[in-house]
């Protein structure tokens, strides 16, 4: 599920995923258990700011059929940079050495996202671009 809410100050995106799977646990005599994985993500991307940051809150939960569960919350602030920034050209061309150089020099960050909220990894793997080439 994905819902988008447009506000005067920015855009809120709410997404959720659910998955059922079988998992093994236990020591020597491993048993099979059904696990329900749920993830909820809430993102806010501001409209007006010179230095924009996208705030993302993600909560992941695993519930086991026998009643126990675990939950993890994650908050991140990501840089929003213009779509025509050099780092996106470097990533689209699959230039891993160029990306590493930009990261070392501080001219790019792994937290950089385009104006639509796509990370460098998403941009590098989109169907219209080349993938990063790892040695």
MODELLER restraints for C-alpha pairs under 7 A, 6 or more apart:
rsr = mdl.restraints
at = mdl.atoms
rsr.add(forms.Gaussian(group=physical.xy_distance, feature=features.Distance(at['CA:1:A'], at['CA:15:A']), mean=5.49, stdev=0.5))
rsr.add(forms.Gaussian(group=physical.xy_distance, feature=features.Distance(at['CA:1:A'], at['CA:16:A']), mean=5.32, stdev=0.5))
rsr.add(forms.Gaussian(group=physical.xy_distance, feature=features.Distance(at['CA:1:A'], at['CA:17:A']), mean=6.68, stdev=0.5))
rsr.add(forms.Gaussian(group=physical.xy_distance, feature=features.Distance(at['CA:2:A'], at['CA:14:A']), mean=5.71, stdev=0.5))
rsr.add(forms.Gaussian(group=physical.xy_distance, feature=features.Distance(at['CA:2:A'], at['CA:15:A']), mean=4.27, stdev=0.5))
rsr.add(forms.Gaussian(group=physical.xy_distance, feature=features.Distance(at['CA:2:A'], at['CA:16:A']), mean=6.62, stdev=0.5))
rsr.add(forms.Gaussian(group=physical.xy_distance, feature=features.Distance(at['CA:3:A'], at['CA:13:A']), mean=5.80, stdev=0.5))
rsr.add(forms.Gaussian(group=physical.xy_distance, feature=features.Distance(at['CA:3:A'], at['CA:14:A']), mean=5.24, stdev=0.5))
rsr.add(forms.Gaussian(group=physical.xy_distance, feature=features.Distance(at['CA:3:A'], at['CA:15:A']), mean=6.37, stdev=0.5))
rsr.add(forms.Gaussian(group=physical.xy_distance, feature=features.Distance(at['CA:4:A'], at['CA:11:A']), mean=7.00, stdev=0.5))
rsr.add(forms.Gaussian(group=physical.xy_distance, feature=features.Distance(at['CA:4:A'], at['CA:12:A']), mean=5.84, stdev=0.5))
rsr.add(forms.Gaussian(group=physical.xy_distance, feature=features.Distance(at['CA:4:A'], at['CA:13:A']), mean=4.52, stdev=0.5))
rsr.add(forms.Gaussian(group=physical.xy_distance, feature=features.Distance(at['CA:4:A'], at['CA:14:A']), mean=6.41, stdev=0.5))
rsr.add(forms.Gaussian(group=physical.xy_distance, feature=features.Distance(at['CA:5:A'], at['CA:11:A']), mean=5.79, stdev=0.5))
rsr.add(forms.Gaussian(group=physical.xy_distance, feature=features.Distance(at['CA:5:A'], at['CA:12:A']), mean=5.08, stdev=0.5))
rsr.add(forms.Gaussian(group=physical.xy_distance, feature=features.Distance(at['CA:5:A'], at['CA:13:A']), mean=6.30, stdev=0.5))
rsr.add(forms.Gaussian(group=physical.xy_distance, feature=features.Distance(at['CA:6:A'], at['CA:12:A']), mean=6.50, stdev=0.5))
rsr.add(forms.Gaussian(group=physical.xy_distance, feature=features.Distance(at['CA:9:A'], at['CA:46:A']), mean=5.80, stdev=0.5))
rsr.add(forms.Gaussian(group=physical.xy_distance, feature=features.Distance(at['CA:9:A'], at['CA:47:A']), mean=5.61, stdev=0.5))
rsr.add(forms.Gaussian(group=physical.xy_distance, feature=features.Distance(at['CA:9:A'], at['CA:48:A']), mean=6.89, stdev=0.5))
rsr.add(forms.Gaussian(group=physical.xy_distance, feature=features.Distance(at['CA:10:A'], at['CA:44:A']), mean=6.84, stdev=0.5))
rsr.add(forms.Gaussian(group=physical.xy_distance, feature=features.Distance(at['CA:10:A'], at['CA:45:A']), mean=5.46, stdev=0.5))
rsr.add(forms.Gaussian(group=physical.xy_distance, feature=features.Distance(at['CA:10:A'], at['CA:46:A']), mean=4.06, stdev=0.5))
rsr.add(forms.Gaussian(group=physical.xy_distance, feature=features.Distance(at['CA:10:A'], at['CA:47:A']), mean=4.52, stdev=0.5))
rsr.add(forms.Gaussian(group=physical.xy_distance, feature=features.Distance(at['CA:11:A'], at['CA:44:A']), mean=5.65, stdev=0.5))
rsr.add(forms.Gaussian(group=physical.xy_distance, feature=features.Distance(at['CA:11:A'], at['CA:45:A']), mean=5.25, stdev=0.5))
rsr.add(forms.Gaussian(group=physical.xy_distance, feature=features.Distance(at['CA:11:A'], at['CA:46:A']), mean=6.45, stdev=0.5))
rsr.add(forms.Gaussian(group=physical.xy_distance, feature=features.Distance(at['CA:12:A'], at['CA:43:A']), mean=5.56, stdev=0.5))
rsr.add(forms.Gaussian(group=physical.xy_distance, feature=features.Distance(at['CA:12:A'], at['CA:44:A']), mean=4.58, stdev=0.5))
rsr.add(forms.Gaussian(group=physical.xy_distance, feature=features.Distance(at['CA:12:A'], at['CA:45:A']), mean=6.61, stdev=0.5))
rsr.add(forms.Gaussian(group=physical.xy_distance, feature=features.Distance(at['CA:13:A'], at['CA:42:A']), mean=5.73, stdev=0.5))
rsr.add(forms.Gaussian(group=physical.xy_distance, feature=features.Distance(at['CA:13:A'], at['CA:43:A']), mean=5.13, stdev=0.5))
rsr.add(forms.Gaussian(group=physical.xy_distance, feature=features.Distance(at['CA:13:A'], at['CA:44:A']), mean=6.56, stdev=0.5))
rsr.add(forms.Gaussian(group=physical.xy_distance, feature=features.Distance(at['CA:14:A'], at['CA:41:A']), mean=5.76, stdev=0.5))
rsr.add(forms.Gaussian(group=physical.xy_distance, feature=features.Distance(at['CA:14:A'], at['CA:42:A']), mean=4.65, stdev=0.5))
rsr.add(forms.Gaussian(group=physical.xy_distance, feature=features.Distance(at['CA:14:A'], at['CA:43:A']), mean=6.59, stdev=0.5))
rsr.add(forms.Gaussian(group=physical.xy_distance, feature=features.Distance(at['CA:15:A'], at['CA:40:A']), mean=5.75, stdev=0.5))
rsr.add(forms.Gaussian(group=physical.xy_distance, feature=features.Distance(at['CA:15:A'], at['CA:41:A']), mean=5.15, stdev=0.5))
rsr.add(forms.Gaussian(group=physical.xy_distance, feature=features.Distance(at['CA:15:A'], at['CA:42:A']), mean=6.57, stdev=0.5))
rsr.add(forms.Gaussian(group=physical.xy_distance, feature=features.Distance(at['CA:16:A'], at['CA:39:A']), mean=5.43, stdev=0.5))
rsr.add(forms.Gaussian(group=physical.xy_distance, feature=features.Distance(at['CA:16:A'], at['CA:40:A']), mean=4.36, stdev=0.5))
rsr.add(forms.Gaussian(group=physical.xy_distance, feature=features.Distance(at['CA:16:A'], at['CA:41:A']), mean=6.22, stdev=0.5))
rsr.add(forms.Gaussian(group=physical.xy_distance, feature=features.Distance(at['CA:17:A'], at['CA:38:A']), mean=5.74, stdev=0.5))
rsr.add(forms.Gaussian(group=physical.xy_distance, feature=features.Distance(at['CA:17:A'], at['CA:39:A']), mean=5.27, stdev=0.5))
rsr.add(forms.Gaussian(group=physical.xy_distance, feature=features.Distance(at['CA:17:A'], at['CA:40:A']), mean=6.71, stdev=0.5))
rsr.add(forms.Gaussian(group=physical.xy_distance, feature=features.Distance(at['CA:18:A'], at['CA:37:A']), mean=5.67, stdev=0.5))
rsr.add(forms.Gaussian(group=physical.xy_distance, feature=features.Distance(at['CA:18:A'], at['CA:38:A']), mean=4.59, stdev=0.5))
rsr.add(forms.Gaussian(group=physical.xy_distance, feature=features.Distance(at['CA:18:A'], at['CA:39:A']), mean=6.64, stdev=0.5))
rsr.add(forms.Gaussian(group=physical.xy_distance, feature=features.Distance(at['CA:19:A'], at['CA:36:A']), mean=5.74, stdev=0.5))
rsr.add(forms.Gaussian(group=physical.xy_distance, feature=features.Distance(at['CA:19:A'], at['CA:37:A']), mean=5.07, stdev=0.5))
rsr.add(forms.Gaussian(group=physical.xy_distance, feature=features.Distance(at['CA:19:A'], at['CA:38:A']), mean=6.55, stdev=0.5))
rsr.add(forms.Gaussian(group=physical.xy_distance, feature=features.Distance(at['CA:20:A'], at['CA:34:A']), mean=6.96, stdev=0.5))
rsr.add(forms.Gaussian(group=physical.xy_distance, feature=features.Distance(at['CA:20:A'], at['CA:35:A']), mean=5.71, stdev=0.5))
rsr.add(forms.Gaussian(group=physical.xy_distance, feature=features.Distance(at['CA:20:A'], at['CA:36:A']), mean=4.58, stdev=0.5))
rsr.add(forms.Gaussian(group=physical.xy_distance, feature=features.Distance(at['CA:20:A'], at['CA:37:A']), mean=6.29, stdev=0.5))
rsr.add(forms.Gaussian(group=physical.xy_distance, feature=features.Distance(at['CA:21:A'], at['CA:34:A']), mean=5.81, stdev=0.5))
rsr.add(forms.Gaussian(group=physical.xy_distance, feature=features.Distance(at['CA:21:A'], at['CA:35:A']), mean=5.33, stdev=0.5))
rsr.add(forms.Gaussian(group=physical.xy_distance, feature=features.Distance(at['CA:21:A'], at['CA:36:A']), mean=6.56, stdev=0.5))
rsr.add(forms.Gaussian(group=physical.xy_distance, feature=features.Distance(at['CA:22:A'], at['CA:32:A']), mean=6.39, stdev=0.5))
rsr.add(forms.Gaussian(group=physical.xy_distance, feature=features.Distance(at['CA:22:A'], at['CA:33:A']), mean=5.61, stdev=0.5))
rsr.add(forms.Gaussian(group=physical.xy_distance, feature=features.Distance(at['CA:22:A'], at['CA:34:A']), mean=4.63, stdev=0.5))
rsr.add(forms.Gaussian(group=physical.xy_distance, feature=features.Distance(at['CA:22:A'], at['CA:35:A']), mean=5.95, stdev=0.5))
rsr.add(forms.Gaussian(group=physical.xy_distance, feature=features.Distance(at['CA:23:A'], at['CA:32:A']), mean=5.60, stdev=0.5))
rsr.add(forms.Gaussian(group=physical.xy_distance, feature=features.Distance(at['CA:23:A'], at['CA:33:A']), mean=5.32, stdev=0.5))
rsr.add(forms.Gaussian(group=physical.xy_distance, feature=features.Distance(at['CA:23:A'], at['CA:34:A']), mean=6.26, stdev=0.5))
rsr.add(forms.Gaussian(group=physical.xy_distance, feature=features.Distance(at['CA:23:A'], at['CA:35:A']), mean=6.55, stdev=0.5))
rsr.add(forms.Gaussian(group=physical.xy_distance, feature=features.Distance(at['CA:24:A'], at['CA:30:A']), mean=5.93, stdev=0.5))
rsr.add(forms.Gaussian(group=physical.xy_distance, feature=features.Distance(at['CA:24:A'], at['CA:31:A']), mean=5.47, stdev=0.5))
rsr.add(forms.Gaussian(group=physical.xy_distance, feature=features.Distance(at['CA:24:A'], at['CA:32:A']), mean=4.64, stdev=0.5))
rsr.add(forms.Gaussian(group=physical.xy_distance, feature=features.Distance(at['CA:24:A'], at['CA:33:A']), mean=6.24, stdev=0.5))
rsr.add(forms.Gaussian(group=physical.xy_distance, feature=features.Distance(at['CA:25:A'], at['CA:31:A']), mean=5.69, stdev=0.5))
rsr.add(forms.Gaussian(group=physical.xy_distance, feature=features.Distance(at['CA:25:A'], at['CA:32:A']), mean=6.71, stdev=0.5))
rsr.add(forms.Gaussian(group=physical.xy_distance, feature=features.Distance(at['CA:33:A'], at['CA:64:A']), mean=6.89, stdev=0.5))
rsr.add(forms.Gaussian(group=physical.xy_distance, feature=features.Distance(at['CA:33:A'], at['CA:65:A']), mean=6.60, stdev=0.5))
rsr.add(forms.Gaussian(group=physical.xy_distance, feature=features.Distance(at['CA:34:A'], at['CA:64:A']), mean=6.00, stdev=0.5))
rsr.add(forms.Gaussian(group=physical.xy_distance, feature=features.Distance(at['CA:34:A'], at['CA:65:A']), mean=5.53, stdev=0.5))
rsr.add(forms.Gaussian(group=physical.xy_distance, feature=features.Distance(at['CA:35:A'], at['CA:62:A']), mean=6.47, stdev=0.5))
rsr.add(forms.Gaussian(group=physical.xy_distance, feature=features.Distance(at['CA:35:A'], at['CA:63:A']), mean=5.64, stdev=0.5))
rsr.add(forms.Gaussian(group=physical.xy_distance, feature=features.Distance(at['CA:35:A'], at['CA:64:A']), mean=4.65, stdev=0.5))
rsr.add(forms.Gaussian(group=physical.xy_distance, feature=features.Distance(at['CA:35:A'], at['CA:65:A']), mean=6.36, stdev=0.5))
rsr.add(forms.Gaussian(group=physical.xy_distance, feature=features.Distance(at['CA:36:A'], at['CA:62:A']), mean=5.61, stdev=0.5))
rsr.add(forms.Gaussian(group=physical.xy_distance, feature=features.Distance(at['CA:36:A'], at['CA:63:A']), mean=5.11, stdev=0.5))
rsr.add(forms.Gaussian(group=physical.xy_distance, feature=features.Distance(at['CA:36:A'], at['CA:64:A']), mean=6.46, stdev=0.5))
rsr.add(forms.Gaussian(group=physical.xy_distance, feature=features.Distance(at['CA:37:A'], at['CA:61:A']), mean=5.80, stdev=0.5))
rsr.add(forms.Gaussian(group=physical.xy_distance, feature=features.Distance(at['CA:37:A'], at['CA:62:A']), mean=4.64, stdev=0.5))
rsr.add(forms.Gaussian(group=physical.xy_distance, feature=features.Distance(at['CA:37:A'], at['CA:63:A']), mean=6.62, stdev=0.5))
rsr.add(forms.Gaussian(group=physical.xy_distance, feature=features.Distance(at['CA:38:A'], at['CA:60:A']), mean=5.76, stdev=0.5))
rsr.add(forms.Gaussian(group=physical.xy_distance, feature=features.Distance(at['CA:38:A'], at['CA:61:A']), mean=5.21, stdev=0.5))
rsr.add(forms.Gaussian(group=physical.xy_distance, feature=features.Distance(at['CA:38:A'], at['CA:62:A']), mean=6.48, stdev=0.5))
rsr.add(forms.Gaussian(group=physical.xy_distance, feature=features.Distance(at['CA:39:A'], at['CA:58:A']), mean=7.00, stdev=0.5))
rsr.add(forms.Gaussian(group=physical.xy_distance, feature=features.Distance(at['CA:39:A'], at['CA:59:A']), mean=5.70, stdev=0.5))
rsr.add(forms.Gaussian(group=physical.xy_distance, feature=features.Distance(at['CA:39:A'], at['CA:60:A']), mean=4.37, stdev=0.5))
rsr.add(forms.Gaussian(group=physical.xy_distance, feature=features.Distance(at['CA:39:A'], at['CA:61:A']), mean=6.36, stdev=0.5))
rsr.add(forms.Gaussian(group=physical.xy_distance, feature=features.Distance(at['CA:40:A'], at['CA:58:A']), mean=5.70, stdev=0.5))
rsr.add(forms.Gaussian(group=physical.xy_distance, feature=features.Distance(at['CA:40:A'], at['CA:59:A']), mean=5.36, stdev=0.5))
rsr.add(forms.Gaussian(group=physical.xy_distance, feature=features.Distance(at['CA:40:A'], at['CA:60:A']), mean=6.55, stdev=0.5))
rsr.add(forms.Gaussian(group=physical.xy_distance, feature=features.Distance(at['CA:41:A'], at['CA:57:A']), mean=5.74, stdev=0.5))
rsr.add(forms.Gaussian(group=physical.xy_distance, feature=features.Distance(at['CA:41:A'], at['CA:58:A']), mean=4.37, stdev=0.5))
rsr.add(forms.Gaussian(group=physical.xy_distance, feature=features.Distance(at['CA:41:A'], at['CA:59:A']), mean=6.54, stdev=0.5))
rsr.add(forms.Gaussian(group=physical.xy_distance, feature=features.Distance(at['CA:42:A'], at['CA:56:A']), mean=5.74, stdev=0.5))
rsr.add(forms.Gaussian(group=physical.xy_distance, feature=features.Distance(at['CA:42:A'], at['CA:57:A']), mean=5.25, stdev=0.5))
rsr.add(forms.Gaussian(group=physical.xy_distance, feature=features.Distance(at['CA:42:A'], at['CA:58:A']), mean=6.43, stdev=0.5))
rsr.add(forms.Gaussian(group=physical.xy_distance, feature=features.Distance(at['CA:43:A'], at['CA:54:A']), mean=6.92, stdev=0.5))
rsr.add(forms.Gaussian(group=physical.xy_distance, feature=features.Distance(at['CA:43:A'], at['CA:55:A']), mean=5.65, stdev=0.5))
rsr.add(forms.Gaussian(group=physical.xy_distance, feature=features.Distance(at['CA:43:A'], at['CA:56:A']), mean=4.31, stdev=0.5))
rsr.add(forms.Gaussian(group=physical.xy_distance, feature=features.Distance(at['CA:43:A'], at['CA:57:A']), mean=6.38, stdev=0.5))
rsr.add(forms.Gaussian(group=physical.xy_distance, feature=features.Distance(at['CA:44:A'], at['CA:54:A']), mean=5.73, stdev=0.5))
rsr.add(forms.Gaussian(group=physical.xy_distance, feature=features.Distance(at['CA:44:A'], at['CA:55:A']), mean=5.30, stdev=0.5))
rsr.add(forms.Gaussian(group=physical.xy_distance, feature=features.Distance(at['CA:44:A'], at['CA:56:A']), mean=6.51, stdev=0.5))
rsr.add(forms.Gaussian(group=physical.xy_distance, feature=features.Distance(at['CA:45:A'], at['CA:53:A']), mean=6.95, stdev=0.5))
rsr.add(forms.Gaussian(group=physical.xy_distance, feature=features.Distance(at['CA:45:A'], at['CA:54:A']), mean=4.69, stdev=0.5))
rsr.add(forms.Gaussian(group=physical.xy_distance, feature=features.Distance(at['CA:45:A'], at['CA:55:A']), mean=6.71, stdev=0.5))
rsr.add(forms.Gaussian(group=physical.xy_distance, feature=features.Distance(at['CA:46:A'], at['CA:52:A']), mean=6.70, stdev=0.5))
rsr.add(forms.Gaussian(group=physical.xy_distance, feature=features.Distance(at['CA:46:A'], at['CA:54:A']), mean=6.93, stdev=0.5))
rsr.add(forms.Gaussian(group=physical.xy_distance, feature=features.Distance(at['CA:52:A'], at['CA:79:A']), mean=6.28, stdev=0.5))
rsr.add(forms.Gaussian(group=physical.xy_distance, feature=features.Distance(at['CA:52:A'], at['CA:80:A']), mean=5.33, stdev=0.5))
rsr.add(forms.Gaussian(group=physical.xy_distance, feature=features.Distance(at['CA:53:A'], at['CA:77:A']), mean=5.90, stdev=0.5))
rsr.add(forms.Gaussian(group=physical.xy_distance, feature=features.Distance(at['CA:53:A'], at['CA:78:A']), mean=5.25, stdev=0.5))
rsr.add(forms.Gaussian(group=physical.xy_distance, feature=features.Distance(at['CA:53:A'], at['CA:79:A']), mean=4.81, stdev=0.5))
rsr.add(forms.Gaussian(group=physical.xy_distance, feature=features.Distance(at['CA:53:A'], at['CA:80:A']), mean=5.56, stdev=0.5))
rsr.add(forms.Gaussian(group=physical.xy_distance, feature=features.Distance(at['CA:54:A'], at['CA:77:A']), mean=5.56, stdev=0.5))
rsr.add(forms.Gaussian(group=physical.xy_distance, feature=features.Distance(at['CA:54:A'], at['CA:78:A']), mean=5.06, stdev=0.5))
rsr.add(forms.Gaussian(group=physical.xy_distance, feature=features.Distance(at['CA:54:A'], at['CA:79:A']), mean=6.47, stdev=0.5))
rsr.add(forms.Gaussian(group=physical.xy_distance, feature=features.Distance(at['CA:54:A'], at['CA:80:A']), mean=6.54, stdev=0.5))
rsr.add(forms.Gaussian(group=physical.xy_distance, feature=features.Distance(at['CA:55:A'], at['CA:76:A']), mean=5.88, stdev=0.5))
rsr.add(forms.Gaussian(group=physical.xy_distance, feature=features.Distance(at['CA:55:A'], at['CA:77:A']), mean=4.61, stdev=0.5))
rsr.add(forms.Gaussian(group=physical.xy_distance, feature=features.Distance(at['CA:55:A'], at['CA:78:A']), mean=6.50, stdev=0.5))
rsr.add(forms.Gaussian(group=physical.xy_distance, feature=features.Distance(at['CA:56:A'], at['CA:75:A']), mean=5.70, stdev=0.5))
rsr.add(forms.Gaussian(group=physical.xy_distance, feature=features.Distance(at['CA:56:A'], at['CA:76:A']), mean=5.27, stdev=0.5))
rsr.add(forms.Gaussian(group=physical.xy_distance, feature=features.Distance(at['CA:56:A'], at['CA:77:A']), mean=6.42, stdev=0.5))
rsr.add(forms.Gaussian(group=physical.xy_distance, feature=features.Distance(at['CA:57:A'], at['CA:74:A']), mean=5.73, stdev=0.5))
rsr.add(forms.Gaussian(group=physical.xy_distance, feature=features.Distance(at['CA:57:A'], at['CA:75:A']), mean=4.51, stdev=0.5))
rsr.add(forms.Gaussian(group=physical.xy_distance, feature=features.Distance(at['CA:57:A'], at['CA:76:A']), mean=6.60, stdev=0.5))
rsr.add(forms.Gaussian(group=physical.xy_distance, feature=features.Distance(at['CA:58:A'], at['CA:73:A']), mean=5.68, stdev=0.5))
rsr.add(forms.Gaussian(group=physical.xy_distance, feature=features.Distance(at['CA:58:A'], at['CA:74:A']), mean=5.11, stdev=0.5))
rsr.add(forms.Gaussian(group=physical.xy_distance, feature=features.Distance(at['CA:58:A'], at['CA:75:A']), mean=6.43, stdev=0.5))
rsr.add(forms.Gaussian(group=physical.xy_distance, feature=features.Distance(at['CA:59:A'], at['CA:72:A']), mean=5.69, stdev=0.5))
rsr.add(forms.Gaussian(group=physical.xy_distance, feature=features.Distance(at['CA:59:A'], at['CA:73:A']), mean=4.36, stdev=0.5))
rsr.add(forms.Gaussian(group=physical.xy_distance, feature=features.Distance(at['CA:59:A'], at['CA:74:A']), mean=6.35, stdev=0.5))
rsr.add(forms.Gaussian(group=physical.xy_distance, feature=features.Distance(at['CA:60:A'], at['CA:71:A']), mean=5.55, stdev=0.5))
rsr.add(forms.Gaussian(group=physical.xy_distance, feature=features.Distance(at['CA:60:A'], at['CA:72:A']), mean=5.21, stdev=0.5))
rsr.add(forms.Gaussian(group=physical.xy_distance, feature=features.Distance(at['CA:60:A'], at['CA:73:A']), mean=6.40, stdev=0.5))
rsr.add(forms.Gaussian(group=physical.xy_distance, feature=features.Distance(at['CA:61:A'], at['CA:70:A']), mean=5.63, stdev=0.5))
rsr.add(forms.Gaussian(group=physical.xy_distance, feature=features.Distance(at['CA:61:A'], at['CA:71:A']), mean=4.24, stdev=0.5))
rsr.add(forms.Gaussian(group=physical.xy_distance, feature=features.Distance(at['CA:61:A'], at['CA:72:A']), mean=6.43, stdev=0.5))
rsr.add(forms.Gaussian(group=physical.xy_distance, feature=features.Distance(at['CA:62:A'], at['CA:69:A']), mean=5.32, stdev=0.5))
rsr.add(forms.Gaussian(group=physical.xy_distance, feature=features.Distance(at['CA:62:A'], at['CA:70:A']), mean=5.28, stdev=0.5))
rsr.add(forms.Gaussian(group=physical.xy_distance, feature=features.Distance(at['CA:62:A'], at['CA:71:A']), mean=6.40, stdev=0.5))
rsr.add(forms.Gaussian(group=physical.xy_distance, feature=features.Distance(at['CA:63:A'], at['CA:69:A']), mean=4.22, stdev=0.5))
rsr.add(forms.Gaussian(group=physical.xy_distance, feature=features.Distance(at['CA:63:A'], at['CA:70:A']), mean=6.68, stdev=0.5))
rsr.add(forms.Gaussian(group=physical.xy_distance, feature=features.Distance(at['CA:78:A'], at['CA:111:A']), mean=4.95, stdev=0.5))
rsr.add(forms.Gaussian(group=physical.xy_distance, feature=features.Distance(at['CA:78:A'], at['CA:112:A']), mean=6.08, stdev=0.5))
rsr.add(forms.Gaussian(group=physical.xy_distance, feature=features.Distance(at['CA:78:A'], at['CA:113:A']), mean=6.69, stdev=0.5))
rsr.add(forms.Gaussian(group=physical.xy_distance, feature=features.Distance(at['CA:79:A'], at['CA:111:A']), mean=5.80, stdev=0.5))
rsr.add(forms.Gaussian(group=physical.xy_distance, feature=features.Distance(at['CA:79:A'], at['CA:112:A']), mean=4.71, stdev=0.5))
rsr.add(forms.Gaussian(group=physical.xy_distance, feature=features.Distance(at['CA:79:A'], at['CA:113:A']), mean=5.85, stdev=0.5))
rsr.add(forms.Gaussian(group=physical.xy_distance, feature=features.Distance(at['CA:80:A'], at['CA:112:A']), mean=6.04, stdev=0.5))
rsr.add(forms.Gaussian(group=physical.xy_distance, feature=features.Distance(at['CA:80:A'], at['CA:113:A']), mean=4.97, stdev=0.5))
rsr.add(forms.Gaussian(group=physical.xy_distance, feature=features.Distance(at['CA:80:A'], at['CA:114:A']), mean=5.61, stdev=0.5))
rsr.add(forms.Gaussian(group=physical.xy_distance, feature=features.Distance(at['CA:80:A'], at['CA:115:A']), mean=5.91, stdev=0.5))
rsr.add(forms.Gaussian(group=physical.xy_distance, feature=features.Distance(at['CA:81:A'], at['CA:112:A']), mean=6.62, stdev=0.5))
rsr.add(forms.Gaussian(group=physical.xy_distance, feature=features.Distance(at['CA:81:A'], at['CA:113:A']), mean=6.22, stdev=0.5))
rsr.add(forms.Gaussian(group=physical.xy_distance, feature=features.Distance(at['CA:81:A'], at['CA:114:A']), mean=5.46, stdev=0.5))
rsr.add(forms.Gaussian(group=physical.xy_distance, feature=features.Distance(at['CA:81:A'], at['CA:115:A']), mean=6.30, stdev=0.5))
rsr.add(forms.Gaussian(group=physical.xy_distance, feature=features.Distance(at['CA:82:A'], at['CA:114:A']), mean=6.04, stdev=0.5))
rsr.add(forms.Gaussian(group=physical.xy_distance, feature=features.Distance(at['CA:82:A'], at['CA:115:A']), mean=5.96, stdev=0.5))
rsr.add(forms.Gaussian(group=physical.xy_distance, feature=features.Distance(at['CA:83:A'], at['CA:114:A']), mean=5.26, stdev=0.5))
rsr.add(forms.Gaussian(group=physical.xy_distance, feature=features.Distance(at['CA:83:A'], at['CA:115:A']), mean=6.00, stdev=0.5))
rsr.add(forms.Gaussian(group=physical.xy_distance, feature=features.Distance(at['CA:87:A'], at['CA:99:A']), mean=6.93, stdev=0.5))
rsr.add(forms.Gaussian(group=physical.xy_distance, feature=features.Distance(at['CA:87:A'], at['CA:108:A']), mean=6.47, stdev=0.5))
rsr.add(forms.Gaussian(group=physical.xy_distance, feature=features.Distance(at['CA:90:A'], at['CA:98:A']), mean=6.40, stdev=0.5))
rsr.add(forms.Gaussian(group=physical.xy_distance, feature=features.Distance(at['CA:90:A'], at['CA:99:A']), mean=6.31, stdev=0.5))
rsr.add(forms.Gaussian(group=physical.xy_distance, feature=features.Distance(at['CA:91:A'], at['CA:99:A']), mean=6.78, stdev=0.5))
rsr.add(forms.Gaussian(group=physical.xy_distance, feature=features.Distance(at['CA:91:A'], at['CA:120:A']), mean=6.87, stdev=0.5))
rsr.add(forms.Gaussian(group=physical.xy_distance, feature=features.Distance(at['CA:91:A'], at['CA:124:A']), mean=5.47, stdev=0.5))
rsr.add(forms.Gaussian(group=physical.xy_distance, feature=features.Distance(at['CA:91:A'], at['CA:132:A']), mean=6.63, stdev=0.5))
rsr.add(forms.Gaussian(group=physical.xy_distance, feature=features.Distance(at['CA:92:A'], at['CA:123:A']), mean=6.76, stdev=0.5))
rsr.add(forms.Gaussian(group=physical.xy_distance, feature=features.Distance(at['CA:92:A'], at['CA:124:A']), mean=5.31, stdev=0.5))
rsr.add(forms.Gaussian(group=physical.xy_distance, feature=features.Distance(at['CA:92:A'], at['CA:129:A']), mean=5.25, stdev=0.5))
rsr.add(forms.Gaussian(group=physical.xy_distance, feature=features.Distance(at['CA:92:A'], at['CA:130:A']), mean=5.64, stdev=0.5))
rsr.add(forms.Gaussian(group=physical.xy_distance, feature=features.Distance(at['CA:93:A'], at['CA:130:A']), mean=5.79, stdev=0.5))
rsr.add(forms.Gaussian(group=physical.xy_distance, feature=features.Distance(at['CA:94:A'], at['CA:130:A']), mean=5.66, stdev=0.5))
rsr.add(forms.Gaussian(group=physical.xy_distance, feature=features.Distance(at['CA:94:A'], at['CA:131:A']), mean=5.40, stdev=0.5))
rsr.add(forms.Gaussian(group=physical.xy_distance, feature=features.Distance(at['CA:94:A'], at['CA:132:A']), mean=4.04, stdev=0.5))
rsr.add(forms.Gaussian(group=physical.xy_distance, feature=features.Distance(at['CA:94:A'], at['CA:133:A']), mean=5.75, stdev=0.5))
rsr.add(forms.Gaussian(group=physical.xy_distance, feature=features.Distance(at['CA:95:A'], at['CA:132:A']), mean=6.50, stdev=0.5))
rsr.add(forms.Gaussian(group=physical.xy_distance, feature=features.Distance(at['CA:96:A'], at['CA:132:A']), mean=6.04, stdev=0.5))
rsr.add(forms.Gaussian(group=physical.xy_distance, feature=features.Distance(at['CA:96:A'], at['CA:133:A']), mean=6.31, stdev=0.5))
rsr.add(forms.Gaussian(group=physical.xy_distance, feature=features.Distance(at['CA:96:A'], at['CA:134:A']), mean=6.98, stdev=0.5))
rsr.add(forms.Gaussian(group=physical.xy_distance, feature=features.Distance(at['CA:102:A'], at['CA:108:A']), mean=5.32, stdev=0.5))
rsr.add(forms.Gaussian(group=physical.xy_distance, feature=features.Distance(at['CA:103:A'], at['CA:109:A']), mean=5.78, stdev=0.5))
rsr.add(forms.Gaussian(group=physical.xy_distance, feature=features.Distance(at['CA:110:A'], at['CA:120:A']), mean=6.99, stdev=0.5))
rsr.add(forms.Gaussian(group=physical.xy_distance, feature=features.Distance(at['CA:112:A'], at['CA:119:A']), mean=6.23, stdev=0.5))
rsr.add(forms.Gaussian(group=physical.xy_distance, feature=features.Distance(at['CA:112:A'], at['CA:120:A']), mean=6.59, stdev=0.5))
rsr.add(forms.Gaussian(group=physical.xy_distance, feature=features.Distance(at['CA:113:A'], at['CA:119:A']), mean=4.40, stdev=0.5))
rsr.add(forms.Gaussian(group=physical.xy_distance, feature=features.Distance(at['CA:113:A'], at['CA:120:A']), mean=6.28, stdev=0.5))
rsr.add(forms.Gaussian(group=physical.xy_distance, feature=features.Distance(at['CA:124:A'], at['CA:130:A']), mean=6.40, stdev=0.5))
rsr.add(forms.Gaussian(group=physical.xy_distance, feature=features.Distance(at['CA:124:A'], at['CA:131:A']), mean=5.13, stdev=0.5))
rsr.add(forms.Gaussian(group=physical.xy_distance, feature=features.Distance(at['CA:124:A'], at['CA:132:A']), mean=6.11, stdev=0.5))
rsr.add(forms.Gaussian(group=physical.xy_distance, feature=features.Distance(at['CA:125:A'], at['CA:131:A']), mean=5.16, stdev=0.5))
